[in-house]
């Protein structure tokens, strides 16, 4: 059984548009359900919305090939 992804961003391949739209809908519904049914203070909900929005934006940039978050390093030493 082949367990590879149907696309590989490292080789410049892009994720199909339908998959991106479905994942955006799932993320939106998850945030809506959390905001609607979990009784948190509004300040905590707004922090969650900001973090969720940034995470979704970074994910979309990575799967479309426009973002390279995985290439950032904290040190110049390749063995670190």
Secondary structure by P-SEA (a helix, b strand, c coil): ccccccccccccccccaaaaaaaaaaaaaaaaaaaccccccaaaaaaaaaaaaaaaaaaaaaaacccccccccccccccc
